[in-house]
Amino acid sequence: MEAGLLIIRVAVGVIMFYHGTEKLFGWWGGEGVGGAAEFFGRQGYRAPRLTAAVAGLTESAGGLLLAAGLLTPLGAVMLIGVFVNIMILHLPNGLSRRRNGCEYELVLMAATCCIAFTGPGTAAADGALGLDLNGAGWGGAVTAIGVLSGLAVSASRARSRRPGSRTVRAEAG
């Protein structure tokens, strides 16, 4: 079980760090904050440059925290909020990834929720620091706060770009 937690935690954390640094710095062939801001603007987000920077920071920091198993509930809540927001963008396209659906984000969110409920495992910074931040109470609270924050961010979008418009072409992370 411990090896499985380490593998999934590091995989999701690295993926999200990757997505965040694409937005923030243009690393890995990403478009940086400017390109991400254009995307967020097309999707109806207000203050798209700020939204792009916050999304990049949230993905990068949440990914690092999750990968390290450091303050795991904080990293998980950050990422769950991101996943909910992204899933709402993809929802009009269904589940299929080939049609810009939400299957990928759903899997990443499910893995993150599982870590929130089980904890990061023994090979994590939380354990080394003596932090016991796992269990049903933590998992439920983290998941609920993450879902609510993702819904709140999505609700702040301009009405003309709400889900239902087939023009939404969302990108992962």
Disulfide bonds with the S-S distance in Angstrom:
none
